[in-house]
């Protein structure tokens, strides 16, 4: 997928994640007159205090009822959604939960918005789609910020689940539980990986290529997919993306073979929890 980020497109996420709050106003009750002196009856408690207590009790009961009635909708909010009752839903897939604990994948989720992260839950994953950024010599973070800034510019609909940087670093922009705007008619049943590249040829650095192989193999392993389930954006729309893999069919077949080799040979290790980390730990 081709995107057109630039350095000025980065947005400060903190400006979008928090809303200004009104200054606190004093809610202290007005002091009532002191009671009478010794030997005299104290002042009677006003009737309105009893009415207020009853109203407060009723409000608590009503709130408890609403909280229980809306519990399902709160649990189904997508991860990272701001606002509402909670920012972290109870429903998170086991795979996303595992990714949350991986040190070699940096998570920088886009804010939920109409243009780059709709928050629509992904019911099934039937393939992995490989893309290239299309803007030479830009980083994963610059492109992630471009996607985030679409919520402000509203120029287009675009995003990706993952972006692999020039140095091999991996940034996750959209949870694997959610749809990303990357692969047109295959958005609903695939995960997307965007690859950065240093020049107009679209050829990837060794670091980008190696990380892309590992990440793709990891996702295929977790979702029970094979090499035939790895496709290019080109295979969906005939768009020249990823350019180098479209113009060099042998390189594309070699990429799929490398992914298959990682899945077949490394997955035979007794402790699968370690083999994904070897590439990144050196």
C-alpha positions as CSV (number, residue, x, y, z in Angstrom):
1,X,0.0,0.0,0.0
2,X,1.3,3.4,-0.8
3,X,1.1,6.1,1.8
4,X,2.4,9.6,1.7
5,X,3.7,10.5,5.2
6,X,6.2,13.2,5.9
7,X,7.9,14.4,9.0
8,X,5.4,17.1,9.6
9,X,2.5,14.6,9.7
10,X,3.4,13.3,13.1
11,X,0.9,14.0,15.8
12,X,1.3,14.2,19.5
13,X,-1.0,11.4,20.7
14,X,-1.4,13.0,24.1
15,X,-3.3,15.9,22.5
16,X,-5.8,13.4,21.2
17,X,-6.1,11.1,24.1
18,X,-7.1,13.5,26.8
19,X,-9.8,16.1,27.0
20,X,-9.5,19.2,29.1
21,X,-11.5,19.0,32.3
22,X,-13.4,21.8,34.0
23,X,-11.8,23.2,37.1
24,X,-13.3,21.6,40.2
25,X,-16.0,23.6,41.8
26,X,-16.6,23.5,45.5
27,X,-19.4,21.2,46.6
28,X,-19.0,21.9,50.3
29,X,-22.5,22.3,51.9
30,X,-23.2,25.7,53.5
31,X,-22.6,25.6,57.2
32,X,-25.7,25.4,59.3
33,X,-26.1,27.6,62.3
34,X,-24.7,26.2,65.5
35,X,-27.0,24.5,68.0
36,X,-28.5,26.3,71.0
37,X,-26.6,26.8,74.2
38,X,-26.6,24.3,77.1
39,X,-30.0,23.7,78.5
40,X,-31.8,24.5,75.3
41,X,-33.0,22.2,72.5
42,X,-30.7,22.0,69.5
43,X,-31.8,23.2,66.1
44,X,-34.1,20.7,64.3
45,X,-32.6,18.9,61.2
46,X,-34.2,20.3,58.0
47,X,-36.5,18.0,56.1
48,X,-34.4,18.5,52.9
49,X,-31.6,16.4,54.3
50,X,-33.8,13.4,54.5
51,X,-35.1,13.9,51.0
52,X,-31.5,14.3,49.7
53,X,-30.4,11.0,51.4
54,X,-33.4,9.1,49.8
55,X,-32.5,10.6,46.4
56,X,-28.8,9.6,46.7
57,X,-29.8,6.0,47.6
58,X,-32.1,5.8,44.6
59,X,-29.3,7.2,42.4
60,X,-26.9,4.4,43.6
61,X,-29.4,1.7,42.9
62,X,-30.1,3.1,39.4
63,X,-26.4,3.4,38.6
64,X,-25.8,-0.2,39.7
65,X,-28.6,-1.4,37.4
66,X,-27.2,0.5,34.4
67,X,-23.6,-0.8,35.1
68,X,-24.8,-4.4,35.1
69,X,-27.0,-3.9,32.0
70,X,-24.1,-2.5,30.0
71,X,-21.4,-4.9,31.2
72,X,-21.4,-6.8,27.9
73,X,-20.9,-3.7,25.8
74,X,-18.0,-2.5,28.0
75,X,-16.2,-5.8,27.7
76,X,-16.5,-5.8,23.9
77,X,-14.8,-2.4,23.4
78,X,-11.6,-2.8,21.3
79,X,-8.2,-2.4,23.0
80,X,-7.1,1.2,23.3
81,X,-10.5,2.8,22.7
82,X,-10.7,6.0,24.6
83,X,-13.7,7.1,26.5
84,X,-16.6,5.0,27.8
85,X,-16.3,2.9,31.0
86,X,-12.9,1.3,30.3
87,X,-9.9,1.6,28.1
88,X,-9.0,-2.1,28.5
89,X,-11.8,-4.6,27.6
90,X,-12.2,-8.0,29.1
91,X,-12.3,-9.7,25.7
92,X,-8.8,-9.9,24.2
93,X,-7.8,-12.8,22.0
94,X,-5.1,-15.1,23.2
95,X,-2.8,-14.2,20.3
96,X,-3.1,-10.4,21.0
97,X,-2.6,-11.1,24.7
98,X,0.6,-13.0,23.8
99,X,1.8,-10.2,21.5
100,X,1.3,-7.7,24.4
101,X,4.1,-9.5,26.2
102,X,6.6,-9.7,23.3
103,X,9.6,-7.4,23.7
104,X,10.4,-7.5,20.0
105,X,7.1,-5.9,18.9
106,X,6.6,-2.3,19.9
107,X,3.0,-1.4,20.4
108,X,1.9,2.1,19.4
109,X,-1.8,1.7,18.7
110,X,-3.6,4.3,16.6
111,X,-6.5,6.1,18.3
112,X,-9.9,4.7,17.4
113,X,-11.2,6.8,14.5
114,X,-13.2,6.6,11.3
115,X,-10.2,6.9,9.0
116,X,-7.5,4.5,10.2
117,X,-8.7,2.4,13.1
118,X,-12.5,1.9,13.1
119,X,-12.4,-0.5,16.0
120,X,-14.3,-3.2,14.1
121,X,-13.6,-6.6,15.6
122,X,-11.9,-9.1,13.2
123,X,-13.8,-12.4,13.4
124,X,-11.4,-14.6,11.5
125,X,-7.8,-14.5,10.0
126,X,-7.4,-16.4,6.8
127,X,-4.3,-14.8,5.4
128,X,-1.4,-12.4,5.8
129,X,-1.1,-9.5,3.3
130,X,2.4,-8.0,2.6
131,X,2.6,-4.3,1.6
132,X,5.3,-1.8,1.0
133,X,5.2,1.8,2.3
134,X,5.7,3.5,-1.1
135,X,7.5,6.5,0.5
136,X,11.2,5.7,0.4
137,X,13.5,6.2,3.4
138,X,10.7,6.8,5.9
139,X,10.5,5.1,9.3
140,X,7.9,2.9,10.8
141,X,7.1,5.6,13.4
142,X,6.7,8.3,10.7
143,X,4.2,6.1,8.8
144,X,2.4,5.1,12.0
145,X,2.0,8.8,12.8
146,X,0.7,9.4,9.3
147,X,-2.0,6.9,9.9
148,X,-2.9,8.5,13.2
149,X,-3.0,11.9,11.7
150,X,-5.7,10.8,9.2
151,X,-8.2,11.2,12.1
152,X,-7.4,14.9,11.9
153,X,-6.8,15.5,8.1
154,X,-9.6,13.0,7.0
155,X,-7.7,12.7,3.7
156,X,-8.3,9.0,3.2
157,X,-8.8,5.6,4.9
158,X,-5.5,3.8,5.5
159,X,-3.6,1.8,8.1
160,X,-1.9,-1.5,8.8
161,X,-1.7,-3.9,11.7
162,X,2.1,-3.9,11.6
163,X,4.9,-1.8,10.1
164,X,8.5,-3.1,9.8
165,X,11.2,-0.4,9.9
166,X,14.4,0.0,7.9
167,X,16.4,-1.3,10.9
168,X,14.1,-4.3,11.4
169,X,12.1,-2.9,14.3
170,X,8.4,-3.8,14.3
171,X,5.6,-1.4,15.3
172,X,2.1,-2.7,15.9
173,X,-0.5,0.0,15.0
174,X,-3.8,-2.0,15.1
175,X,-4.5,-5.0,17.3
176,X,-4.8,-8.3,15.6
177,X,-8.4,-8.5,16.9
178,X,-9.4,-5.5,14.7
179,X,-9.7,-4.6,11.0
180,X,-7.1,-2.4,9.5
181,X,-7.7,-0.3,6.3
182,X,-5.0,-1.9,4.1
183,X,-6.1,-4.7,1.8
184,X,-9.4,-3.5,0.3
185,X,-11.8,-6.5,0.0
186,X,-9.5,-8.6,2.2
187,X,-9.6,-6.3,5.2
188,X,-12.2,-8.4,6.9
189,X,-10.3,-11.7,7.0
190,X,-6.5,-10.8,6.9
191,X,-3.8,-9.1,8.8
192,X,-1.5,-6.6,7.1
193,X,2.2,-5.9,7.3
194,X,3.7,-2.8,5.8
195,X,7.4,-2.9,5.0
196,X,9.7,0.2,4.9
197,X,12.3,0.5,2.1
198,X,15.3,2.8,1.5
199,X,14.7,3.8,-2.2
200,X,12.4,3.9,-5.2
201,X,13.1,0.3,-6.2
202,X,11.1,-0.9,-3.2
203,X,13.8,-3.4,-2.3
204,X,14.1,-4.0,1.4
205,X,17.1,-3.9,3.7
206,X,18.3,-7.2,5.1
207,X,17.0,-6.2,8.5
208,X,13.5,-5.4,7.2
209,X,13.4,-8.6,5.2
210,X,14.6,-10.8,8.1
211,X,12.1,-9.2,10.6
212,X,9.3,-9.6,8.0
213,X,10.0,-13.3,7.6
214,X,10.0,-13.8,11.4
215,X,6.8,-11.8,12.0
216,X,5.0,-13.4,9.1
217,X,6.0,-16.9,10.3
218,X,5.0,-16.1,13.9
219,X,1.5,-15.0,12.7
220,X,1.1,-18.0,10.4
221,X,2.1,-20.3,13.2
222,X,-0.4,-18.8,15.7
223,X,-3.3,-18.7,13.2
224,X,-2.6,-22.1,11.6
225,X,-1.7,-20.6,8.2
226,X,0.7,-21.8,5.6
227,X,2.8,-20.2,2.8
228,X,-0.1,-20.3,0.4
229,X,-2.0,-18.0,2.8
230,X,0.6,-15.3,2.5
231,X,-0.3,-12.9,-0.3
232,X,0.7,-9.5,-1.7
233,X,-1.6,-6.5,-1.9
234,X,-1.1,-7.0,-5.7
235,X,-2.9,-10.3,-5.4
236,X,-6.0,-8.6,-4.1
237,X,-6.2,-5.5,-6.4
238,X,-3.3,-5.8,-8.9
239,X,-1.8,-2.7,-7.4
240,X,2.0,-2.5,-7.7
241,X,2.5,-3.3,-4.0
242,X,4.8,-4.5,-2.7
243,X,6.7,-3.2,-5.7
244,X,9.9,-5.2,-5.5
245,X,8.0,-8.5,-4.8
246,X,5.6,-7.8,-7.8
247,X,8.4,-6.9,-10.2
248,X,10.6,-9.8,-9.0
249,X,8.5,-12.9,-8.7
250,X,11.5,-15.0,-7.7
251,X,12.1,-12.7,-4.7
252,X,8.5,-13.1,-3.7
253,X,8.6,-16.9,-3.9
254,X,11.9,-16.9,-2.0
255,X,10.2,-14.8,0.8
256,X,7.4,-17.3,1.1
257,X,9.9,-20.2,1.1
258,X,11.9,-18.5,3.9
259,X,8.7,-18.1,5.9
260,X,7.8,-21.7,5.4
261,X,11.2,-22.9,6.5
262,X,11.0,-20.9,9.7
263,X,7.5,-22.4,10.4
264,X,8.5,-25.9,9.6
265,X,11.9,-26.2,11.2
266,X,11.8,-23.8,14.1
267,X,8.4,-24.8,15.3
268,X,9.8,-28.3,15.9
269,X,11.6,-26.8,18.9
270,X,10.3,-28.1,22.2
271,X,10.1,-24.6,23.7
272,X,8.5,-22.5,21.1
273,X,8.5,-19.5,23.4
274,X,12.2,-18.9,22.7
275,X,12.7,-19.4,19.0
276,X,10.9,-16.2,18.0
277,X,13.3,-14.3,20.1
278,X,16.6,-15.5,18.7
279,X,16.4,-13.2,15.7
280,X,15.9,-10.2,17.9
281,X,18.2,-11.0,20.8
282,X,21.2,-11.8,18.6
